[in-house]
Amino acid sequence: MKKNLKPIIVIALVAVLIVFSVLQLSALPEAPAETAFETAELYEEALGAHNAVVKDTHAKITIGLLLVAAVSFALEAFPIAGTAMFLPIFLGLTGVLSFKEAFAGFADSTVILFAAMFVLGAALFQTGLARKIGLFVVKLFSGSETKLMVGVMVLTACMAAFLSNTGTVAILLPIVMEIADSQGWSRAKLLLPMAYISSAAGTCTMTGTPPNLTVNAVLSNYGFETLGFFDYAWYGIPMTIVAIIYLSTIGKKLIPNRGAVEAPAASAADEKVYDKKKQIIAGSTLVVVVIMMVWGIADLAIVASAGALLCVLTGCLNEKQAYQAIDWSTIFLFAGALSLANAMATTGAGSMIANICVNLMGGNPSPYLVLTVLFFVTDILTEFMSNTASAALLCPIGLEIAAILNVSPIAIVLSIGFAASAAYITPISTPPNTLVWKPANLRFTDYTKVGAPLFFLAYIVAVLIVPLVWPF
């Protein structure tokens, strides 16, 4: 599709949505007046009928907005954050949600937690601690190509579980490239596994990847019990181990033996001189924050915010660097998408869509079939759009399907979250995949060839682990 057609398509859909919404809202009858009824019972009955009509209208508008958002996210005709911000604005203007309800996502504790963890991770990068650890481990495992591959994957897994997976890949990229080039080894065989493991290991903790946080936020939004910081590790650790084994054996054989000359590696010898005291402070702060999260000493957002503040006050990074460390696009996407999830819950739109999905699956599908369908649908979307967006769009529907089938909502939405992180088949599905694309001289088909089996392994792990830990 031509690039200039994409915004036209989205604008046309928005125009249709606006016209549809205006017509629907203008057709609503006036609210009944209490004085027009002889008894309070009759008034309450009439008011209930009126509210049901209003709710149905709001549900139709919400479904229309969901479709427009899905197309906009998929085409990326406009900045993702812009599309996300359109959601609460539109829901507020149409009266589907009040202003407070529409923008409640920005005050959600999960958003605060995510922003704070961005700052904490940046402190490790700014002080040079992440690079120092990376250099040490990569050189330690540089005896052979296979040994280095395993070492890089293990290091990436440890870092990506707690820090930004994009930041982890960005900091290790020049180090790994330099060693690969100096030894005459294939960049592709080192960089592609590194990108894949950053996504797999991100599923080990609540803050490791945005879809995990999305799952928790949607569960909270619907009034369900949320997950603990390391609860995700029941799936994340086995998945990471499986991925490392696959990529160091069968996967390695599928990765082309290529390097790249147009993207020279940065020299590790040009390393800046960093303050060791600040490195100790940044590293110790992250360790203490993680320990406090595991023990549940205080609210996760408060603990992470305190750690981020400490890093700024001690000079591990300055105020400007702290602001720049936060991925505001993800924050706006996350907060904006929560308003849509709220609307789907309160209007019954999610229930409508869920009923359609259940009927398409035979009316009374097994939970395993539901898990399978949602896992594959989520991944297909995620291969071509933001994994946070796909999780945010589908988690509310998954919850409604779980309610209809009377099965565990946690098992269903976790399968969606894990599928959103299993984006291995295209170079545009995740930032880490894109980061290594040119330096490793990879082609689109390389991702498909290596990533498709890894995705199926992710599905198998989900089918085996999720129902076992969180029974249907």
Secondary structure, DSSP 8 states (H G I E B T S, - for coil): --TTHHHHHHHHHHHHHHHHHHHHHHTS-----GGGSSSHHHHHHHHHHHHHHHHHHHHHHHHHHHHHHHHHHHHT-S-HHHHHHHHHHHHHHTTSS-HHHHTGGGG-HHHHHHHHHHHHHHHHHHTTHHHHHHHHHHHHTTTSHHHHHHHHHHHHHHHHTTS-HHHHHHHHHHHHHHHHHHHT--SHHHHHHHHHHHHHHGGGSTTSSHHHHHHHHHHHHTT-----TTTTHHHHHHHHHHHHHHHHTHHHHHS-----SSS----GGG-----HHHHHHHHHHHHHHHHHHHHT-S-HHHHHHHHHHHHHHTTSS-HHHHHHHS-HHHHHHHHHHHHHHHHHHHHSHHHHHHHHHHHHTTSS--HHHHHHHHHHHHHHHHTTS-HHHHHHHHHHHHHHHHHHHT--HHHHHHHHHHHHH---SSTTSSHHHHHTTTTTT--HHHHHHHHHHHHHHHHHHHHHHHHHHS--
